[in-house]
Amino acid sequence: MELKKVQKARKKLGRGILSRTFFFAILLVLQITFVVGVALLLDRYFPYFYIFLTLLSVLAVITLLDKDRVNPVYKIMWLLIILVMPPTGTLFYLFWGHRNTSNRHAKRMEAITQRCTKSIPQDPEPLQRLALRSKSLARSALYLSQHAGAPLYGDTQSEYYAWGQDFFPRFLEELKKAKRFIFMEYFIIKPGYMWDTTLEILRQKAAEGVDVRLLFDSFGSMFTLPEDYENTVRQMGIQCYPVTPPRLSGHLSDYTMLNHRDHRKITVIDGNVGFTGGLNFSDEYINRKKRFGVWKDTGLMLKGSGVQSLTALFLEMWDFTSGSVSDPKDYAPTLRYPADGYVQSYGDSPLDEENIAENAYFNILQQATDYVYIATPYLVVDNEMITTLSLIAKSGVDVRIITPGIPDKWYVYWVTQSYYRVLLEAGVRIYEYTPGFIHAKMYVSDDKTAIVGSANMDYRSLYLHFENCCAFYGGKMVEDVRADLEECMAVSQEVTLEDTYKTPLPKRLVQVLLRLFAPLL
């Protein structure tokens, strides 16, 4: 018992030490130490030396301003840090804020992505058929096909799960049927009923000769899994790698990769069945363990050709992490299924200059004519998103956003609430999910299109993480997502403009400060 307490304390300490808040505090201490130390050592030459450091920071600022595709709010935050804290602010930016799309990791990922994308070209027929139904939806699908390497499929069945406890039995049922391979990629894995049950099936399948592979994010699972957990899993016959684990390196790009987490949720079985959504593998996701009240999360299953895109996304990260060379065609679906709509599975990478996840959301918003319903655990958005949400609400579109009633992180929750007033004034309706924490990430619009996946509406998901989502055009999936969001709103508390006026002054001041550093949260 004492050993468990010590281990728990060590993990808690480790989480704090490796957090961005702790790192920022260390840099602040270093900055103060540096200024005082230089002042004492250089005495009368200190002002000149400080001017020199300031000039270096100005060069860093010019470099940042020269990046045309960086969000203005993101730039402003880093400008403040760099100018107020020379030279440690510059170091902080290089480590945590620099989105380098030309370093060796970015080039290697680009080569892998291009290889996988060429392996699964777009069949023009589904795009043509969708264009006959809706030209606007076809434009959205064309964007994802051309810029995310995500083909549109019209022969893929889909099944929606409004709760983790609905998802898990179907997941286990399909997992047990595996004959050829099982690919899994997740942000968080935590031992407990959900993961232990899954792992036992994976062990059995590996013993039967099934090709079982597992990727987990090294930071997301750092304090939920034992050290060197991948070795334990490998002893079961399962191929396993942590994604971008922390290690000493002589390359700066290896350290900046620590800020790019693998936030994807993907399972592929025999190429014919795929699972994705917002669910990680921890007992709160199936409400077997209570954390932050009721845990609301969603998942989905695909069957048919559309699974191939999930396979390709997994293989991209597998090759990037393991050094392998894979061809998605070797793991192609062997079965076809009738469908009542179209599906498009896509990924987003922080190692390129295309903000796929955010642009997919923009496409839904800009094409809406009747309504857009949204669920997100975090609402930490840039000016473009605020402007778009406000404009379509002012134009008469019924825009509704569901956020958690019980937060998992108070500071992110406060930033989320800080955006309420400007959105409410524009006519956006906001609901807080009072039963607990809503972790689902969903869009649905006009009974025509929906998105379900891993991408939150915050800077980290939209700019710094590897993400994956599924877009749906028509069919029962769109109906199911809308029905689920309406049920969520029925048990939520709608926020009014008057509620925002009641925010205490100290909280508002903290919110203003936190908003400055929103891209770091």
Residue pairs with C-beta under 8 A, 6 or more apart in sequence:
11 223
12 223
14 222
14 223
15 222
15 223
16 22
18 219
18 222
18 246
20 96
20 520
23 92
23 95
23 96
24 92
24 520
27 85
27 88
27 89
27 91
27 92
28 85
28 88
30 88
31 85
31 88
31 89
34 87
34 88
35 50
38 46
38 49
38 50
39 46
42 49
50 86
53 86
53 87
54 83
54 86
56 86
56 87
56 90
57 82
57 83
57 86
57 87
57 89
57 90
58 83
60 82
60 90
60 93
61 79
61 82
61 83
64 70
64 75
64 78
64 79
64 82
64 93
65 75
65 79
67 75
69 353
70 99
71 382
71 383
71 384
71 459
71 463
71 519
72 382
72 383
73 382
73 383
73 518
73 519
74 97
74 382
74 459
74 463
74 519
76 516
77 97
77 516
77 517
77 518
77 519
77 520
78 93
78 97
78 519
80 516
81 89
81 92
81 93
81 97
82 89
82 90
82 93
83 89
85 92
94 252
94 256
95 255
95 256
95 259
96 256
96 259
96 520
97 259
97 519
97 520
98 256
99 350
99 463
99 464
100 106
100 253
100 256
101 351
101 352
101 353
103 253
103 256
104 251
104 253
105 253
105 254
105 257
105 351
106 351
106 352
108 320
109 316
109 320
109 349
109 351
109 352
110 351
110 352
112 316
112 319
112 320
113 149
113 316
113 349
115 325
115 327
116 149
116 312
116 315
116 316
116 326
116 327
116 328
117 149
117 312
119 312
119 327
119 328
119 329
120 149
120 151
120 308
120 309
120 312
120 328
120 329
121 151
122 145
122 151
122 152
123 151
125 154
126 141
126 151
126 152
126 153
126 154
126 342
127 138
127 141
127 142
127 145
127 152
129 154
130 137
130 138
130 141
130 152
130 154
130 342
130 473
131 138
133 473
133 474
134 448
134 473
136 367
137 367
137 448
137 449
137 473
137 474
139 363
139 367
140 360
140 363
140 364
140 367
140 449
140 471
140 473
141 152
141 342
141 344
141 471
141 473
143 359
143 360
143 363
144 150
144 152
144 344
144 346
144 356
144 360
144 471
145 151
145 152
145 344
147 354
147 356
147 359
148 346
148 347
148 348
148 354
148 356
149 312
149 346
150 309
150 344
150 345
150 346
150 347
151 308
151 309
151 344
152 342
152 343
152 344
152 473
153 304
153 305
153 306
153 309
153 339
153 342
153 343
153 344
154 339
154 341
154 342
155 304
155 305
155 306
155 336
155 337
155 338
155 339
156 302
156 303
156 304
156 305
156 306
156 307
156 337
156 339
156 343
157 302
157 303
157 304
157 337
157 338
157 339
158 300
158 301
158 302
158 303
158 306
158 339
158 341
158 343
158 470
158 472
158 475
158 476
158 477
159 170
159 300
159 301
159 303
160 298
160 300
160 452
160 476
160 477
160 480
160 481
160 484
161 167
161 170
161 277
161 298
161 299
161 300
161 301
162 298
162 480
162 484
162 487
163 286
163 287
163 296
163 297
163 298
164 279
164 285
164 286
164 287
164 295
164 297
164 299
165 286
165 287
165 288
167 275
167 277
167 279
167 286
167 298
167 299
168 194
168 286
170 301
171 198
171 267
171 275
171 299
171 301
172 197
172 198
172 201
174 269
174 273
174 275
174 301
175 182
175 198
175 201
175 202
175 205
175 267
175 269
176 201
177 269
177 270
177 273
178 205
178 210
178 269
178 270
179 210
179 270
180 210
180 211
180 270
180 271
180 331
181 210
181 211
181 212
181 213
181 268
181 269
181 270
181 271
181 331
182 202
182 205
182 210
182 211
182 212
182 213
182 267
182 268
182 269
182 270
183 213
183 266
183 267
183 268
183 311
183 314
183 315
183 318
183 331
184 202
184 213
184 214
184 215
184 266
184 267
184 268
185 214
185 215
185 216
185 262
185 264
185 265
185 266
185 267
185 313
185 314
185 317
185 318
186 215
186 216
186 217
186 220
186 221
186 264
186 265
186 266
186 280
186 281
187 216
187 217
187 220
187 221
187 261
187 262
187 263
187 264
187 265
187 280
187 454
188 216
188 217
188 220
188 221
188 224
188 280
188 281
188 282
189 195
189 216
189 221
189 224
189 225
189 280
189 281
189 282
190 221
190 224
190 225
190 280
190 281
190 282
190 283
191 224
191 225
192 282
192 283
192 288
192 289
193 283
193 286
193 288
194 281
194 282
194 283
194 285
194 286
194 288
195 281
195 282
198 281
199 233
199 236
202 212
202 214
202 236
202 238
203 236
203 237
203 238
205 212
206 212
206 236
206 237
206 238
207 237
211 239
212 237
212 238
212 239
213 238
213 239
213 240
213 314
213 318
214 233
214 238
214 239
214 240
214 241
215 240
215 241
215 242
215 243
215 262
215 314
215 317
215 318
215 321
216 225
216 240
216 242
216 243
216 262
217 242
217 243
217 244
217 261
217 262
217 263
218 242
218 243
218 244
218 245
218 246
219 244
219 246
219 258
219 261
220 261
220 262
220 263
220 280
221 229
221 242
224 282
226 232
229 240
229 242
230 240
230 241
230 242
233 240
234 240
239 322
241 318
241 321
241 322
242 321
243 261
243 262
243 317
243 321
244 257
244 258
244 260
244 261
244 262
244 321
246 258
247 254
249 255
259 464
260 350
260 351
260 464
260 465
260 466
261 460
261 464
261 465
261 466
262 317
262 465
262 466
263 454
263 455
263 460
263 461
263 465
263 466
263 467
264 276
264 313
264 317
264 347
264 454
264 466
264 467
264 468
265 275
265 276
265 277
265 278
265 279
265 280
265 299
265 453
265 454
265 468
266 274
266 275
266 276
266 310
266 313
266 314
266 468
267 274
267 275
267 276
268 274
268 307
268 310
268 311
268 314
268 331
270 334
271 307
271 308
271 311
271 331
271 332
271 333
271 334
272 303
272 304
272 307
272 333
272 334
272 335
273 301
273 302
273 303
273 307
274 301
274 302
274 303
274 306
274 307
274 310
274 311
274 345
275 299
275 300
275 301
275 302
276 299
276 300
276 302
276 310
276 345
276 452
276 453
276 454
276 468
276 469
276 470
277 297
277 298
277 299
277 300
277 440
277 452
277 453
277 454
278 297
278 298
278 299
278 439
278 440
278 441
278 452
278 453
278 454
279 285
279 297
279 298
279 299
282 289
283 289
284 290
284 291
284 292
284 295
285 295
285 297
285 439
287 294
287 295
291 408
291 437
292 404
292 406
292 407
292 408
292 436
292 437
293 405
293 406
293 435
293 436
293 437
294 435
294 436
294 437
295 436
295 437
295 439
296 433
296 435
296 436
296 437
296 438
296 439
296 440
296 488
297 438
297 439
297 440
298 440
298 442
298 452
298 484
300 452
300 470
300 477
302 310
302 343
302 345
302 470
303 335
303 337
304 333
304 335
304 336
304 337
304 339
305 333
305 336
306 343
306 344
306 345
307 333
307 345
308 328
308 331
308 332
308 333
309 344
309 345
309 346
310 345
310 468
311 328
311 331
311 332
312 328
313 345
313 347
313 468
315 326
315 328
315 331
316 347
317 466
318 324
318 326
319 325
319 326
339 475
340 474
340 475
340 476
341 472
341 473
341 474
341 475
341 476
341 477
341 478
342 472
342 473
342 474
342 475
343 470
343 471
343 472
343 473
343 477
344 470
344 471
344 472
344 473
345 468
345 469
345 470
345 471
346 356
346 360
346 468
346 469
346 470
346 471
347 356
347 466
347 467
347 468
348 355
348 356
348 357
348 455
348 462
348 465
348 466
348 467
348 468
348 469
349 356
349 466
350 463
350 464
350 465
350 466
355 462
355 463
357 453
357 455
357 461
357 462
357 467
357 469
358 385
358 462
360 451
360 469
360 471
361 385
361 443
361 451
361 455
361 457
362 384
362 385
362 388
364 372
364 443
364 445
364 449
364 451
365 372
365 388
365 389
365 392
365 399
365 445
366 388
366 392
367 445
367 449
368 392
368 397
368 399
368 445
368 446
369 397
369 446
370 397
370 398
370 445
370 446
370 447
371 397
371 398
371 399
371 400
371 445
371 446
372 392
372 397
372 398
372 399
372 400
372 443
372 444
372 445
372 446
373 400
373 402
373 442
373 443
373 444
373 445
373 482
373 485
373 486
373 489
374 399
374 400
374 401
374 402
374 442
374 443
374 457
375 401
375 402
375 438
375 440
375 441
375 442
375 485
375 488
376 401
376 402
376 403
376 438
376 441
376 456
376 457
376 458
377 403
377 404
377 408
377 437
377 438
377 439
377 440
377 441
377 456
378 412
378 416
378 456
378 457
378 458
378 461
378 521
379 401
379 403
379 416
379 419
379 457
379 458
380 412
380 415
380 416
380 419
380 457
380 458
380 459
380 518
380 521
381 389
381 419
381 457
381 458
382 459
382 462
385 457
386 419
386 422
386 423
389 399
389 401
389 423
389 426
389 428
390 422
390 423
390 426
390 427
390 428
391 426
392 399
393 399
393 423
393 426
393 427
393 428
394 426
394 427
398 429
399 427
399 428
399 429
400 428
400 429
400 430
400 431
400 485
400 489
401 423
401 428
401 429
401 430
401 431
402 430
402 431
402 432
402 433
402 438
402 485
402 488
402 489
402 492
403 416
403 430
403 431
403 432
403 433
403 438
404 413
404 432
404 433
404 436
404 437
404 438
405 432
405 433
405 434
405 435
405 436
405 437
405 438
405 492
405 493
406 434
406 436
406 437
407 413
407 416
407 437
408 437
409 521
411 514
411 521
412 458
412 521
414 507
414 510
414 511
414 514
415 511
415 514
415 515
415 518
415 521
417 500
417 503
417 511
418 508
418 511
418 512
418 514
418 515
420 430
420 495
420 499
420 500
421 497
421 500
423 430
424 430
424 495
424 496
424 497
424 500
425 497
429 494
430 494
430 495
431 488
431 489
431 492
431 493
431 494
431 495
432 492
432 493
432 495
433 488
433 491
433 492
434 491
434 492
434 493
435 491
438 488
440 452
441 452
441 453
441 454
441 455
441 456
441 457
441 461
441 469
442 450
442 451
442 452
442 481
442 484
442 485
443 449
443 450
443 451
444 450
444 451
444 478
444 481
444 482
444 485
447 478
447 479
447 482
448 473
448 474
448 478
449 471
449 472
449 473
449 474
449 478
450 471
450 472
450 477
450 478
450 481
450 482
451 469
451 470
451 471
451 472
452 469
452 470
452 472
452 477
452 481
453 467
453 468
453 469
453 470
454 461
454 467
454 468
454 469
455 461
455 462
455 465
455 467
455 468
455 469
456 462
458 518
458 521
459 518
459 519
459 520
459 521
460 519
460 521
461 467
463 519
472 478
472 481
503 511
514 521
